[in-house]
Amino acid sequence: MRNKAGEFMPNSSPKMPARQVTILVFDGVQPIDFSGPAQALITANEEGASPQYVVNVRAFTGEKIQTASGFSINAEPIDLDLDIDTLIIPGGPGVHDGAQKNSEFRNALHQLCERSKRICSICTGAFLLAQAGMLANRRAVTHWRSCERLSHEFPDVQVESNSLFLKDGKVWTSAGVTAGIDLTLALIQEDHDATLAAKVARRLVVYLRRPGGQNQYSEPLSLQEASGTQYANLLQQMINKPEFSWTVEHMASIAGQSLRSFHRQFKEEVGTTPSKALEKIRTELARTYLHTTNMRMKQIATKAGFDSEDSMRDAIVRQFGLSPKEMRERF
């Protein structure tokens, strides 16, 4: 539900104040950078977030904003004295074409950032935060194509180009495009819990947490809700080292449990057996290599942790109903 100002209004209890989220837009903004995070937050409301989020889109001008995609959007003027829980700065060519060069914009943005409890940039929105002095001596990331430029133009920023998103104090930055949704899911988990974030991820048909950097593989969706359990560390190790000779005994050792307790509790909490969880991780990784590289099948099998091409093929057919060759051709 929206109020007269165009804000998305939650059905919050008077005893539980809503979280005020402001998305700052400008000419040349990239639509997915603000619509993706906004949708994730609204979906969190629909899935029972408490306190809920009030999401509003604002601009310093308060006029129609021309997006990088060629259409315009309406944005209400922003109040620089407003107390904001979360300020989101999207990216787009406008960060270089206009907004970044406007000293009035930079000064107003700095004032707004100082008043906000939490600041987030999406994609190349990091350039605006850097211009406003909010990334000095902080770790940050932006779209992989722009990391070198960010580092060159702002040498006091510690650019970590392989990260999907980063948190340094009250400042969050994300990699390009859909990474803004990854960052927002992390915000939801920080504000609430992993269960709510997983529900939002499922609604949006995305992964709750993608391991690795901007050139990354996908963590199986069915394992995401286990991120808040005692097996989160074990699953992350399995994702990071799929080629390791994982045995149930070694998994139980990492979890600090007896073999019997581990097998029973893992299945109860994760929803599958340890061996099937490992197979899901490996097949998801193999699928990503099939879709994004020209590596030979034998190379993919090795990197994904399978002992042979045949075992990889059998596992992929079990998981996806397609052979590796069919999967590559159809993509």
Stockholm file with secondary structure:
# STOCKHOLM 1.0

chainA/1-331         MRNKAGEFMPNSSPKMPARQVTILVFDGVQPIDFSGPAQALITANEEGASPQYVVNVRAFTGEKIQTASGFSINAEPIDLDLDIDTLIIPGGPGVHDGAQKNSEFRNALHQLCERSKRICSICTGAFLLAQAGMLANRRAVTHWRSCERLSHEFPDVQVESNSLFLKDGKVWTSAGVTAGIDLTLALIQEDHDATLAAKVARRLVVYLRRPGGQNQYSEPLSLQEASGTQYANLLQQMINKPEFSWTVEHMASIAGQSLRSFHRQFKEEVGTTPSKALEKIRTELARTYLHTTNMRMKQIATKAGFDSEDSMRDAIVRQFGLSPKEMRERF
#=GR chainA/1-331 SS CBCTTCCBCCCCCTTSCCEEEEEECCTTBCHHHHHHHHHHHHHHHHTTCSSCEEEEEEESSCSEEEBTTSCEEECEECCTTCCEEEEEECCSTHHHHTGGGCHHHHHHHHHHHHHEEEEEECTTHHHHHHHTTSSTTSEECCCTTTHHHHHHHCTTSEECTTCSEEEETTEEEECSTTHHHHHHHHHHHHHSCHHHHHHHHHHHTSCSCCCSSSSCCCCCGGGGGGGGSTTHHHHHHHHHCTTSCCCHHHHHHHHTCCHHHHHHHHHHHHSSCHHHHHHHHHHHHHHHHHHHCCCCHHHHHHHHTCSSHHHHHHHHHHHHSSCHHHHHHHC
#=GC SS_cons         CBCTTCCBCCCCCTTSCCEEEEEECCTTBCHHHHHHHHHHHHHHHHTTCSSCEEEEEEESSCSEEEBTTSCEEECEECCTTCCEEEEEECCSTHHHHTGGGCHHHHHHHHHHHHHEEEEEECTTHHHHHHHTTSSTTSEECCCTTTHHHHHHHCTTSEECTTCSEEEETTEEEECSTTHHHHHHHHHHHHHSCHHHHHHHHHHHTSCSCCCSSSSCCCCCGGGGGGGGSTTHHHHHHHHHCTTSCCCHHHHHHHHTCCHHHHHHHHHHHHSSCHHHHHHHHHHHHHHHHHHHCCCCHHHHHHHHTCSSHHHHHHHHHHHHSSCHHHHHHHC
//
